[in-house]
């Protein structure tokens, strides 16, 4: 497993942007697919985006497509660039990791503690 720590959350006005970061520890980070999930108050956790371990494949959920971008570098960090934020994007955002790309979309093996994103109207 890898250990994941998110950062970059905060309060932003609707239409604004934020970039979330997820730093990983564990020497096999480069072999893990990574993803982002979010959970709004009173709602189930939902998938947001995923990226393969080489970065060659990525997927963004329909609710975020065209506004959010997932990327990663070789320094054990994955990013979620969020633009044109809406109040309904308000949630705790979680970083996730798994050796299998498909698993990251649904039931990843490793989770971060989450970072709060609040979008005001």
C-alpha positions in Angstrom: 0.0 0.0 0.0 0.9 3.6 -0.3 0.2 6.4 2.1 -1.6 9.4 0.7 -1.9 13.0 1.9 -4.1 15.5 0.2 -3.7 19.3 0.2 -5.0 22.4 -1.6 -8.6 22.4 -0.5 -10.3 25.6 0.7 -13.1 28.1 0.1 -13.6 29.5 -3.3 -16.3 31.5 -5.1 -18.4 29.9 -7.8 -16.6 30.1 -11.1 -13.2 30.0 -9.4 -10.4 27.4 -9.5 -8.5 25.2 -7.1 -5.7 22.7 -7.6 -5.7 19.7 -5.2 -2.5 17.8 -4.7 -2.0 14.3 -3.3 1.5 13.3 -2.1 2.3 9.6 -1.8 4.9 7.7 0.2 5.9 4.2 -0.7 8.6 3.2 -3.1 6.1 1.7 -5.6 4.1 4.9 -6.2 5.0 4.9 -9.9 3.2 1.6 -10.3 0.0 2.7 -8.8 -3.0 4.1 -10.7 -4.4 7.1 -8.9 -7.8 8.7 -8.5 -10.0 11.3 -6.8 -13.3 10.8 -5.2 -15.5 13.2 -3.3 -18.2 13.0 -0.7 -20.8 15.8 -0.1 -22.7 16.1 3.1 -25.5 13.5 3.3 -24.4 11.8 0.0 -22.4 8.8 -1.0 -18.8 9.0 -2.0 -18.6 9.4 -5.7 -15.8 8.9 -8.3 -14.3 12.0 -9.9 -11.2 11.1 -11.9 -8.5 8.5 -12.4 -5.1 8.3 -14.1 -3.0 5.2 -14.9 0.4 4.7 -13.4 2.2 5.8 -16.5 -0.2 8.7 -17.0 -1.2 7.6 -20.5 -4.8 6.9 -19.6 -7.2 9.1 -17.7 -10.9 9.4 -17.1 -13.0 12.1 -15.6 -16.6 11.6 -14.5 -19.3 13.3 -16.5 -20.1 15.7 -13.6 -16.6 17.1 -13.9 -15.7 16.6 -17.5 -14.5 19.7 -19.2 -13.9 21.4 -15.9 -11.5 19.1 -14.0 -8.2 17.7 -15.1 -6.2 14.9 -13.4 -2.4 14.7 -13.9 0.6 13.2 -12.2 4.3 13.8 -12.1 7.3 11.6 -11.2 7.7 13.0 -7.8 5.0 11.0 -6.1 2.3 13.7 -6.6 -1.1 13.6 -8.4 -3.1 16.7 -9.1 -6.7 17.6 -9.6 -7.1 20.9 -11.4 -10.6 22.2 -10.9 -12.0 25.1 -12.9 -15.4 26.8 -13.2 -16.3 25.4 -9.8 -19.9 25.2 -8.8 -21.6 25.1 -5.4 -22.5 21.5 -6.0 -18.8 20.7 -6.2 -18.6 21.3 -2.4 -17.4 18.1 -0.8 -14.5 16.4 0.9 -12.2 15.3 -1.8 -10.2 12.1 -1.3 -7.2 10.8 -3.1 -7.0 7.1 -3.8 -4.6 4.6 -5.2 -4.5 1.0 -6.5 -2.2 -1.1 -8.5 -5.0 -1.8 -10.9 -6.4 1.1 -13.0 -9.9 -0.3 -13.1 -10.0 -0.7 -9.4 -9.3 3.0 -8.9 -12.6 3.8 -10.5 -14.6 1.8 -7.9 -12.8 0.3 -5.0 -9.2 1.4 -4.6 -7.1 -0.2 -1.9 -5.5 3.0 -0.5 -7.2 6.2 0.6 -6.1 9.6 1.9 -7.8 11.5 4.7 -9.5 14.0 2.5 -9.4 17.7 2.0 -12.4 20.0 2.2 -13.5 22.0 -0.9 -16.2 24.6 -0.4 -17.7 26.6 -3.3 -19.8 29.6 -2.3 -22.5 31.0 -4.6 
